[in-house]
Amino acid sequence: MAARQRLDMLIAQTPGESYSSVSALIGRNHSYIQQYIRRGQPKRLQEADRRKIADYFNVADHELGGPRQDLAPPSGFYEAEHQSLVFVDRYDVRPSAGHGSIVDHDSPCGEVPFRIDHLKSLTPTPPDRLSVLTVKGDSMYPTLADGDEILVDQDERQPHRDAIYVLRLEDALQVKRVSVNPITGRLTIKSDNPLYESWSDCDPQRTDLLGRVIWVGRRL
């Protein structure tokens, strides 16, 4: 049973409880829990809020979306409950480091765990404004290779320096290096692979930047 459904059931089965009373329990506005259950906002409860609600209803933390602590981790892996982890949504969308990949949908297909201290060292942006995508193509090689996973900061949409961005071009996503002319404010969009074309003197008002790439992970 999903965490939202479980919480909805607990509230319904407990006399005198309501969405607003549970919102008040964790010090939130009266509609917070209703929006979480009915609209999916926020995507997940904060750890402190989740544990307080679980304690109040006397249920296991994992029933409300917390990690299961009754399962031993495989040999050689750290125990997740002793680490401070945060989960970033993964999307089944492949921004092309080549000639563009059509975006089919915007629904997350999974989550990728990051240590909180590691994520904070990369960006102050909250996790719900980050996303993990998979690179397709080789136009950004050797910086990015086909199949690399990239972490995209969606709050970084204004190019202030030379950096790699995910951008939308005619309903397709591409990942390119973008730099800004400090005099004219015009953009240069280029590929790190010299075999692919680049574009100079681009109008920033007509360039749809979706976020800056702040981390890359790959298989060896």
Order of alpha helices (4+ residues) and beta strands (2+ residues): alpha-alpha-alpha-alpha-beta-beta-beta-alpha-beta-beta-beta-beta-beta-beta-beta
